Amino acid sequence: MRRLPAAALAAMAAAGCSATLIETRRRVKGPVEAVGLVEPGAGEARYAVSGPGARSRRRDALARIASYCEGETRYKIVDEAERELSEGSFPGDDIEDRLKEGARHYRPTRYQVLYFECLR
């Protein structure tokens, strides 16, 4: 069996320890400065709930939301839900051979999705 280099293992581990902002609505300023923000911004973040490190992934999701909303006290989580999403696995040109051998093209993963709004 072929062993992966330490750098590849570290990159794979780091990828599993982070969250993602999957959809965002931009902040929109009013036509004049006195109006301020017309839309403060909002979005969705997600992190995998299976496997070790779910707490650190949640902290990472909240940190990404805080960064997007420009401050830890400048956002509100309006809803959250656990979802099972299927992500495609593209191992390369040999996909047809791998599928014939029984490999799965899509693998379901459980995610916690956080819906947030930025505060003014």
N, C-alpha and C positions, 0 to 999 in steps of 0.2 A: 504494500500500500504506500502511495506517495505521501510524504509529509509536506505540509505547507510551511513556508518561511514564517519566522516570528512576526515580521512586519505585516504579513497578510492576516495572520491570526489576530493581531492587535487591531487592525482595521475592521475586521469582521466583528470583533467584540465591541468596539466603539460604535459601530453602526447599530448594534442592537441595544445600545444604552442611550439612545436619543429619541426625542419626539420630533414631530413635524407639524408645521403650520400648513394645513392642506387647502385652505381657502381663506382669503381675506378680502375685506371691503376697505378700500382706501379712505383715509381721512380727507374730507373735502372742506376747504375754507370758503367762507362767504365771499361775496363780490367786493366787499369793503372790510377793512380791519375791524370796524365797530361791530360787525355781525358775528365775528368769531368763526367757530366751526359749524357748518351746516350738517355734516355727517362726521361723528367722532371716530368711526371705524369699528369693525367687528370681524369675526371670522371663526374658524374651526381649527383646533389642534388635535392631534391624535398621538397615542403611544400604545405599544404592544403591552398587553396585560399578562401574557404567558411567559414563563421563564423567570429566572432570577433578575432582580434589578427593576421591578415594576415601580417601586417607590422612587428610585432615582430618575426613571423615565418621566414620572408624573412631575417631579420637581423641575426637570428639564422643560417639560411642556409649559409649566407655569412661568418659568424664566423666559421662554421664548415669547409667550403672550405679553409679559410685562415689558419686554424689550420692544415689541411691536407697538404697544400702547404708550410707550415712553414713561414707564414708572410702575413700581409694584403696587401702588395704591390707585392706579388709573385704569383698572379694568374690573369687570364683573363677570363671573361665570353664570350664564343664564340657564344652562342646561348641560347635562352630560349623559351619555348612554354608552353601553357596551355593544359593539357591533362585530360581526364576523365578516371579514373582507377577504376576498381571494386575490392574491397577487400572482402575476405571471412569473414563471421561472424560465429563463432563456439561457440554457447551458451552452449554446453554441450551435454550430452547423449540424451536429449529430442529434438534433431533437427528435427526428422521426425514429431513429434507432433506439433512443432512450425510451420513447413512448411505447414502442413495441416490446421492450424489455419490462415494462410495467411502471416506469417512472411516471410521476404525475406532473402535468404541465402547470396546473394551478394548485397552490397550496393555501388552504384557509388559515387565517391568522386572526386572533381575537384582539380587538383594539378598544380602548376607551377613547371616546370622542368628546372633547370639551368645546362647547359653543360659548363664545365670549363676546362682550361688547366693551369697547373702550369708553371710558368716562371722559367728560369734557375737561 
